[in-house]
Amino acid sequence: MPSIPKQISEYILMGLTQEQVRKNRTKYGANEISSSKKKGIFQMLFGVVTEPMILLLISISIVYLLLGDRGEALLLLFSVVGIITITFYQEKKTETAISALRSLASPRTNVIRDKQIIRIEGKDVVYDDLLILNEGDRVPADCELISDRMFSCDESLLTGESVPVSKSQSNSVFCGSLVVSGEGVCRVNAVGNHTEIGKIGRKIADETVGRTLLEIEVARLVRNLFIVAASLCVILALYFGIVKSQWLHGLLSGLTLAIGLMPEELPLVLTIFFALGAFRLSTKNVLVRRSSIIETLGAATVLCSDKTGTITQNKMKVGIVVTKSETATLHPESNLSEDVKDLLQIAYCASKHPSFDPMDIAISDCLVSFHEIDDSALLSVKDFPLTPDHLTMVRVLQEKNAYQSYAKGSPEAIFDLCQFDSAESNFWTTKTNELAKAGYRVLGVAKSKSPSSNIPEERKHVDYLFYGLLAFLDPIREIVPLAVKTAYDSGIRVIMITGDYPETAKNIADQIGLKDSHLVYTGKVLASLNETELQSVIRTCNVFSRVSPEDKWRIVRMLKADGEIVAMTGDGVNDAPALRTANIGVAMGERGTDVAREAADIVLLDDSFSSILESVKIGRQIFDNLKKALGYLIGVHIPIVGITFFPIIFDWPIVVLSAIHIVFMEMVIDPTCTIVFERESQEADLMKRKPRETSEPLLDKELFINSLIQGAISLLSVVSSYWITELFLKGNSSPKVVSTATFVTLVFSNLFLILANRSLHESMWSRMRIPNPIIRFVFAGTIGVLFLAMYLPGLNAMFHFVPLNFVQFSSAILVAFIGVLFYDMTKVLVSKLLRG
């Protein structure tokens, strides 16, 4: 059992008994904040299976079963199992990473129970418990301070302010705060979901997570393709019924045509793109909780950021030293004068070491960085701590046989300690105000004029000499200004939302290069505005200060209502409601709270502000490459459907493709080829464009026309290969030579179309100067599989292929190449016409 400090011994009888602990836990609940419940296996399975594209695959499998094609149905069902497996793996990996982050929580704390001081986990604290809090303790629940000795705590995770807050008797101390100085006895008055953090958690739970832009777009695309497929199905069925009186055959042919037109590969392609995109981001210390959110990042128009810990380091630093002879701005390469060294040494001696106070840490770090550290400060014989009546910290150090007093604190209190006359007071007050207006936190520093032979009884029993001022700042992260410039180049507006003071916010906004940084609105001013005025302010103001969590939440909601796609970054509990409300919530992983991480879609594991811009870049790249992949998939579907049904409709001598060929092309060859587009390098102007409009469809006019053209030309190539082989190259060979040569043309047409679709606006020749290592593997793998299907006994029988001679094989490839070459020239012309 820990020893009982004298100052808290009077409270030892006021603690709860074990019986009271049990009753309070039953009545008020455990001290745990409800987070989103983990999905069970069946719940996760239901969520995946009810995805529209998965339902489509299952439906198509059922149709194949009804048609009697069990092999094709099983192939499709195997693809469904593959997609579900990939999704399960991705979600499980993400949940594991989040659980690892969450394990940093639940601090241990001292409580008084059964007349003893015991140390327990924070989650075991109950309502009405008596807590003993000391420097370095994390407060486990909301409580009231009933006894204190110079008690102050860091509430930055709640309020966004990096400066510690002094507390006195009867003040509230909030869950999640860090005690930076002093000690206190507190009575718990709220636990779990009833704490301030818990209330924010409930607000998060009330916010529903909407579908991403791409999910909405894909649902719309599938619906439109279904309408087209259903219409063609009816037309084909009527044709066979009316013209040939073959109603049943017409119905089956119509259903098969509809199946051929539907994009079975699309769910697999989307899964591959997002899974690989999430993996690529994870290598850059970005954890994606919902992989589909990556694409929405590419459309972000506004980036709202918290200041403390996100833009700044949440670590105080000595920025300026003002002595009687000079004003020195400190940089790593600065040469310190003797006066500046003396002032820093005196401030160090007046500080407690080790300390949780950020000012003390900043002074110590400053001296270490300039190799001027002095351990004499550890020999204190008496301390006069900071009090509400005396806003100074005085430490008495023994130096040889005498005692020297060192003081630091509020400039006004230090001026009083040094007994300034009016002229001195006015001069240094002006200096102090200039620094404060520039966003600095200012301390005065003094030292006793001469050593005394006795230890002083009071801090004012010594004559002090004033040495100067220390100005502290919470420095910005070095990468932020460049990241802000990149955001502006990309057409993204950056807004800073903070709980700090207006002058501090304005100063930070200037440093990072925010536009209109002089225009700052406080939460109090925002509360006085009506809806119209508030909307006008939000459209023009980029800096908001002294705002509450409710204000942040309102700002994000109004930006969304104005049609903006909002990404919100933050690390504190106060950011969580806005993180959940935003289109994309981005939490900090290193110092972020569990509540913020639970609310976010993306977690930056290294807390780097620039990582959000990397995510935007990858989001845009994924959307670009998805368009290329979609154009390619639509283009290659057209020859597959055409060469399947032309022989049937027009009574050609040989049927080219059977069901196994279609499934093989659509579920193996095409998705494999699509991986090439996932690895395609970004276009040169990717981060110079404005964010795409939310109304811009995935399948826009230019892409749709190009897809139809490439599909038509590819179909023409395949039909040409069919008749060239049938009329000139078949000779006395088996009729299967025609279908084999036609299939070779179809496969090579697909391969060459990959090269043509690498860019929507450049020719494939100009794009070849940009390497894509996957292309060679895809070409080699596809051609290898094709050779095996033609020349390996048994396998060629399953595919109904026969070996081709050199002339037949070369002719099939040449026809495919000429067709794609013609399309590539057409694509560039169409692009120029539509864009110009």
N, C-alpha and C positions, 0 to 999 in steps of 0.2 A: 504494500500500500504506500503510495506517495506520502511524504511528510506534509503536515498541514501548515501552510504559511500563516504567520501570526495575524496578518491583516484580514484573513477570511475565516479564522477559527470561529468567529461569532455566528457564521452561517452553517456550521457543521450539523446543527440540529434541525435545520430547515429543509434538508433534502427529502426526497420521497423514499418510501419503503418499497420493497419488492411487490407487496400486495397492491400499493397505489400505482406502481408502474404497470402491472397487469391490467388494472381497471382502466387507466388512462389510454393504454394501447388499444384496448377493446373499444373504448368510447370514441377516441379521437383518431384512431388509425395509426399505421406505421409511418415512420418518417422517411417515406420514399415517394418521389415524384413519379406519377404514372407516365410511362412513355408508351410509344406505339407498341402494341403487343406483337410479339414475333408471330409470323405466319406459320401455321401448321402445314404439314405436307399436303393434306387434302385441300386446304384453303389455297395454298400456292398453286397446286395442280388445277384447281377450278379456275383460278385467275388466268392461268396460261391457256387452258383449253377453251375458255370463253372469248379469247381474242378473236376478232373477226376473221383474220387470215387463217388461223388454225381451224376455225369452224369451216372455212371454205375448203381447206384441204381434206378434212374429214368428210364433208359433204361430197366432194369429188370422188373420194374413195368409195363411198356408198354407191354412187352412180356407177362406177366401174364394176362393183360387185353385182349390181342389178343387171348390167350388161353382160355379166359372165366372165369378165376379165379379172380373175383373182390375182394373177401375177402383178398387174399394174396397180390394183388396189393395195396389195401388200407393200409394193415399192413406195406408194404415197404414204401409207401408214407408218412405214419405217422412217420416212422423212419427218413426220409429225413427232415420232419418238425422239429423233435427233434434235429437233428444235426445242422440245420440252427439256431434254437433258442439258443442252447448252444454257437455257434460261435458268434452270435450277442451279447449275454450277455458278453462274454469274451472281445470282441473288444470294446464294450461300456465302460466296467469297466476300461480298460486300457486307453482309450481316456480321461475318467474323471480324472484319476490319473495324466496323462500328463498335462491336462488343469490346474489342481491344482498347479503343479510345475511351469507352465508358468505364473501363476498369480503373482509370485514373481517379475516379470520383470516390465518394463515401469516406471523408476524412475521419480520423479518430479524435476523440475529445474527452476531457476530464469532466465527470459529473459527481455530485454528492448524493449518495444513496446509502441508507441504513447507517448514517453517521460515519461514512467512510468516503474517501475520494478514490474513485475507480476510473479506469480509462476504457472507453467502449467505442465501438464503431458509430459513425454518425447516424446510420440507419436505425440504430437501437435507441436513439433519443426519443423520449415521449413528451407529451404536453405536460407542462408544469415542472419539468426537470430543472435542477439548479446546475448551471454550467460554470466551470472555471476556465476562462479564456486568457491565454498568454500570447506573447509575441510569436508570430509564425503560425498560429492556429487558424484553420478555416472554420468559419461559423457554420454549424450543421443545421440550424433551424432559426426561424424568426424568434427574437426574444427581447426582453426589456432589461436594460442595464440597472441593477440595483445597488452596485458598489463598483467604484472604479479608481484606478490610480494611473492618471495620464493615459487614458485609453483612446486609441485612434485606429481606424481601420480603412483599408483600401476597398472601395465599393465600385471599382471601374467595370467589373463584369456585369454590374446591375445598372449603373448610371452612365458609364462611358467616361467619367472623370478620372484622370490618372493621379490626382492629388489626394492624399489621405484625408479622411474626415474625422475631426476630434469629436468624441462622445463624452457625455456627462450623465450623471444619475438620471434615471427615468427616460433617457433617450432609447429609441428603437435601434436594434442591431439586426441586420438582415442576413438570412441564409445565403451562403456563397461569398460573403465578405471575408477579407483576410486581415487579421489583426497585425498591425505593423509596429505598434508600440504600446507599452503599458500592460496592465492586466485588469480584469474585471470579473465580477460575479453577475450572471444573467439568469433571469427566469424565463423559460421557454413559454411563449404564448401562441405559437402556431407551428404545426409540423406538416410535412408532406405537401399535399395539394393545396393546403390552406396558407402556405407561405406565399410571399410575393412572387417567388420563382414558380410556385405551383399554379398561381393565378395566370401567369403568363403561359404556362404549359396548357391550361384549359383553353385559352384563347387560340393557341396553336391547333389544338384538337378540333376546334370549331371550324377551322379553315379547311375546306375541301381542296384536294389536289386535282387540278384539271388536267385534261389531256394535252399533250404537246402539239405544236403546230403540225409536225409531220404526221403524228397519229391521226389528226383530223383530216389532213390532206390525203393520206393513204386510204382512209375509210371512204372519202369522197371519190377517189380514183377507182377503187374496187366497185363501188356502187355504179359508177358510170360504165365501167367495162362490163359489168353484169348485165346492164340494160342493153348494151350493144350485142353481147353474146346471146342473150335471150331473144332479141329481135331477129338476128341471123338464124338462130335455131328454128324459129317459127317459119321464117321465109324458106329455109331449106326443106323443112318438113312439108310445107304446102307445095313446093315445087315437085318433090317426089310423089306426093299424093295426087296432085291434079294432073301433072304431065305424064307420069309413069304408072299411076295407080298403085304405088307401093307405099302405103301409109305407114306401116310398121317400120319398114326399112328407112323411110324418110324421118320418122321420129328418132330412131336410134342414131342416124347420121347427124341429125340436128343437135342432139345431145352431145355427141362426140365432138362436133365442131365447137360447141359452146365450151366444152372442157379444154379443147386446144387453144381457144382464145383467152381463157382465164389465166392470170399470172400466178401459176402455182409456185414459181421460184421466188416471188416477191417476199414472202415472210422469211425464207431462208436467207435471201440477200440482205434484208434489213437486219436480221439477227447477226449475220457476219459483220456487216458494216459497224453496227453499234458495239458489238462485243470487242472487235479489234480497235475501234476508236477509244473505248473505255480502257482497254489494255495499254494503248499508246499514251493516254493521259496518266495512267498509274505510274508509268516510268518517269513522268515529269512531276511526281508527288501530288497528283490530283486524283482523289477518290470519287468516282461517279456512283451515286446511289441509285439513280434511274438512268440507264444508258441512253434511252431515247431523248433525254433532256439535252444531250450534247448538241443536237441539231438546232434546238430552240436557241441555244447560246449564239449560234451563227446569225440569228435574226435580231439579237438584242439591240435596242435603240438607246436605252438609258442604263447606265451603271451607277447605282446608288451605293455609297460606301460609308461605313462607320469610320470615325477618325482613329480613336484610341485602339491600338493594337492591330489595326488593319492598314491605315495609311502611315501611322506613326508606330514606333517600336514599343510604346507603353513602358519606357525606361527613361527616367529623368537623366539629363546630361548637363554638365556645366557648359553654358554657351558663351557667356561674357563675364569678364572680371573687371570691375571698376575700382581702381585705387585712387588715391589723392593725386597721383601724377599721370595716370593714363587710363584709357578704356581699351581693354584687350579682348578681341574676339578669338576664341580658342579653336585651333585646327590641329590635326595630328602633327603637322610640320611646323607648328608655331615654336618660336624661341621665347621662353618665359623670362621676363625681367625679374630682378630680385624682389621687387615690390609684389608682383603677382605670386611668386613662389611663397613669400611670407604670408600673404593673405590666405592662400590655399592651405598652407600648413596649420595656420591658426584655426581655420574652419574645420580641418581634419581633427585637430585636438579637441575641438568643441563638440565633436560628434561621437556617438556611441558605436563601438565595434566589438563583435559583429552586430549588424543592425538590419531590421526589415524596413526601416524608413527609406523611401526612395531618394530623398535628398542626401542622407548620410552615405548611401551606396554610390550616388553620383560623385560626391566629393572624393571618396576613396578611389573610385575608378579613374577619376581625372588625374590624381597624383600617380597612380600606377602607370597610366598611359604615358606620363612624362618622366617616369622613373624618379619620382620625388617622394616616395612613401616613407613614413616615419612611424615607428612603432611606439613612440613615447605616449601616444594617446591612450594606450592600454593601461597606463599606470595611474588611473584616476583614483583620488582619495575621497572625493565628495562630488555629488552631482546635484544641481538645482534644475529639476525638469521643467518642461514647458507646462504652464497652467493657464487657465482662462484669464487670470489676473496678470500673469507675467509671461508674455509671448516670446520668451527667450529660453535657450538651453545653455546653462553655464556648467562647465566641468573644471574642477580644481585638480591640477596635476602636481605631483611632487617632483621637483627638479633640484637635485642635490639636497641641500638642507632647507630649501625654501619652497613656497607654494605659489604657483602661477595659475590665474583664472583665465579661461578661454570662453568666449560667448558667441553665439549666433542665434538668429531668430528674426522675427518681423522687423523690417527696417525701422519703423516708428518706435518699437520697444527698445531697439539697440540705440537709437538716437537719445532716448530718454535715459538709458543706462549710462551713456557717455556724457550726459548733461550738456547737450548742444545749446549754443546760443541761437537766437532767431535767424541770423544770417546763415550759419552752418546748417541749421534745420531746413531752411528754405532751399538752399542749394542742393542738398542730398535728397530732399523730398521730390524736387523736380527731376533729378536723375532717376529716382525710383519710379515715378509716374511714367517717364518716357519708356523705360524697360517694360513696365506692366502693360502699357498700351501696345507695345510690339509683340505681346503674347508671352512674355517671360514671367516665371515665378521668381521673386526676388527675396534674398536673405541679406541682412546686415551682419558684419563680422567685427568683433572687437576683442581686445586682450587687456589684461590689467597692466597699468603703466609700469609697475615694478613688482617684483616678487614680495610676498609677505612672509613673516616668520611664523604666523599661525594660520590655521585653516579658518577661513571666514565663516561666520555663522549665517549670514544672509548674502544673497547675490549683490545687494547694493552697498555692502560694507567695503567695497573695493572701488578704487578709481580706475576707470577704463579709458583706453585709447582706441578711437575708431580707425579701422584699417581699410574699409571699403565695402563694396556690394558684390554678391554673387548672383548671376542671373541664370536660371535653369530653364531648359526647354525639353519637351518630349520630342526627340528628333524624328524626322520622317524616315521611312525606309528608303534607302538610296535608289532603288529601282523604280520608285513610284513616279517621279516626274517623266521618265521615259515612257512608262506604261500609260500615263495620262495622254501624252503626245500621240502615242500609237492609237489610243482610243479615239481621239479627235480625228486623226488621219483616216480612221475606219468609219467615220460618221456616227460615232457613239458619244452621246452626251454623258458627262460625268458629274454627279451630284454628291457632295459631302454632307452627311447628316450626323450631328454629334450632340452630346449632352454637355459639352464644354462651353466656356465663355466665348462671346462673340469676337473679341479681339484676338483670342487664341486661334479660333477657327479661321478668321480672316488671314492671320499670319501664315498658318499652315496652307491655306488655299493658295496664297501667293507663292509659297515655296514649291508647291507641286505643279503650278501652272494652270490652275482652274480658271476658266473664263468668267469674267464679271465677278472676281473674288471680292470686290469692294461691297457687293450687295449681299447683306446677311440678314436673315429673318430669324427671330427667336420663337420658341414655342409659345411664349406669352402673346406675342403679336399675332401668330397664326390663329390662336384661340379666339381672338377678337374679330376675325374676318368672317364674312359670310361665304357661302359656297362659291359664288361667282368670283369674288375677290381672291379667295384662296386658290381657285383654279388658275387665275391670271398670274398669281405669284409663283405657283409651282411651275408654270411654263417658262418663267424667266430667271428665277433665282436658282443658283447652284450651290449655295452654302446655307445650311440651316443649323442653328446652335440652340443650346439650352432646351432641347426637345425631349419629350418623354417617350417611352415605348409606344404609347397611344398615338403620339404625333408621327412617329416613323411609320407606323402602320397606315395612318390616314394618307400620308404623302405617297406611299407606294400604291395604295388603292386608287388614288386620284390620277396618278400617272397611268395606271392600267386603264382606267375609265376613259382617258384621253387617247387611247389607242396605242400607247407605248408598250414595247416588250421590255420588261424591267428585270435586270439582274441586280440582286441586293447582296452585298458582302458584309460580314460582321462576325464577331466572335463572342459577344456577351449575351447574357440572358435578355438584356434590353433589346437586342436585335432579333430575337427569335420570332415574334409575331410578324415582323416585316419580312423575314426570311421565308416564312411559310406562305405569305400572301403573294410575294413576287413570283413572276413567271419562272425565274431561276433563283433559288436560294443558295448562296455560297458561304459556307462556314469555315472558320479557321480550325485546323486540327491540333496544332501544338498547344495553344493556350485557350482555345475555344471551349465553351461549356457544353455539357451533354445536351442541354435543352436546345442550344443553337445547332449542334450537329444533328439532332433528331429532326429539327425543322427544315434542314437544308436538303437540296438535291445534290450538291457537290461539296466536298470537303477538301480544302487545300492543306495537305499534310505538312507543308513547310511554311505555311502562313504567308507566302509570297504573293503580294498584290499582283505582280506581273503574270502569275500563273493563270489568272482569270482571262487575260488577253490571249494567252496560249490556248485556253479552252475555246475562246471565241473563234480563233483561227482554225482550230480543228473542226469546230462546228460548221463553219462556212465551207471548209474543204470537204467535209462529209456530204453536205447538201449538193455542192458542185458535182462530186463524184457519183452521188446517187442519181442525179439527173443524167449523167453519162451512162450509168448502168441501166437506168430505166429506158432511155432511148435505145440502147443496145438490145434489151430484152424484148421491147415491142417490135423492133426491126427484125429480130431473128424468129419471132413467132409467126410472122407473115409467110415466109417461105415454108415453114413447117406445116402450117394449115393449108397453104395453097397446094403444095406437092402431095399432100395427103388426099385432098378431095378433087383436084383436077382430073386424075385418072378415073375416079368413080363417076364424076358428073359427065365427063366428055367421052367415056368409054375408051380410054387409052389402053393399049395392049398389055401394059404391065403396071401393077400397083406397087408404088415405091416404098412407102412407109407403113409399117404395121404399128400396133399400139406399143410394142416394146421399144421400137425406135423413137417414138414420140416421148415416152417417159424417160428413156435414156438421155435424149437431147435436153429435155426440160428440167430434169432433176439431177443430172450429173454433169454433162458438158457445159450447159449454160451457167449454172451457179459457179462452177470452177473458173470459167472464163471471167465471171463478174468480179472475182477476187482481184484481178488485175486493176480494176477501177478503184477498189478500196485503197490500193497502194499507190495510186497515181499522185504525183507531186502537185502542189498547189499552183494555180494560175498566177502569173506575175503580178496581176493587179488585185489579188485576193483581199489584202488588207488596206487597199486604197479605195475600195468601193463603199458606197453607203449600204447600211443594212437593207436586206431585201424587204420588200413590202409584204405584210402578212397576207395580203390578197393574192400575191404572186403564187400561182399553182406550181406544183412539182412538175407537172406535164404542161408546160406553157406552149404557146402557138408555135414558136420556132422549133422546139424540141419535137412537138407532135408532127409537124410537116417533115422534118428531117427523118423522123422514125418511119413515117410512111414511105418516104422516098427510098431510104436504104432498104426497107423491107421489100418494096416493089422491085428494085434493081436486083436484090439478092434472089428474089423469086424468079425473075427473068433469067438470071444466071443458072439457077437450078433447073428450070424448064429447058433452057438451051442445052445444058449438059445431057439431060434426058434424051432429047431428040438427036443430038450429035452422036451420042453413043448408039442409040437405037438404029439410026439410019446409016452411019458411016463406020463405026468402030466395033460393033458387036460381032459381025461376021457369023461364023457358025457356033459361037459360044453360047452358053446357057443364058436364058432371058434374065437371070439374076445379075448378069454383068451390068445391065442397064440400071437396075435399082442400086447396085453397089456403087457404080460410078456417080450416080445422082446423089447418093448419101455422102460420098467423098467431097463432092462440090459443096454440099450443104455445110459440112463440118469446116472445110477450109474457108468458105464464105464467112462463117461465124468467126473464125480466127482472124481473118483479115479485117473484119468489121471492128474488132477490138482496137486495132491500130488506128482506124478511121475515127473511132469515137473517143480517143484519148483527149481530144480537145473539141469543144463545140464550135470553135471559131477559127482554129488554125488547121492547116493541112497536116496529114499524117507524116509527111516528110519533115516539116519544120518541127513537129513535136518529137521526132526521133532523137533529136539532140539532147533531150532530157531523159535520163535513164530510168527504167522501171524494171528492177531485177526479177519481178515475178513473171514477166512476159515470157522469158526463155523457158522457165519451168512449165508454164501453162502450155506453151506450144509443144514442148518436148513430150509432156505427159499426154496431151490430147492426141498427138500424132502416134505416140506409142500405143495407146489404147486402140486407136483406129486400125493400126497395123495388126495388132493381136486379133481384133474382131474379124479381120479379113483373111489372115493367113494361118491362124492357129486352129487346127482341126478340133471340132467340137464346139468351140466358141463361135466360129463362123457359121456353123449349122444352126446355132441358137438365134443368131441375128439374120439368118437367111442371106448371107453374103457368100461371094466367091472371089478368089484371088483375081486381081487385075494385072494386065501386062503393062509394060512401061509406057506405051503410047496412051492407053486408056487412063492410066493414073495421072500422067502429066497433063493430058487434055482436061481432065476434071479440075485439076488445081489451077490451070491457066484460065479457064472460063471464070472461076471464082475470083481470081485476082483482077481480071479485066473489069468485072462488074463492080468490085469495091473501089478500084481506081477511078472509075467513072463517077461513082457516088461521092468520093472524096472531093473531086472538083466541083460537083453540084452543091455539096454542103457549104463550101466557102462562098459560092455565089448566092445561095439562099440566105446565108448569114448576113452578107452585105446588103441584100435587098431589104430584108426585114428590119435591119438596124439602121438603114440609112436613107 
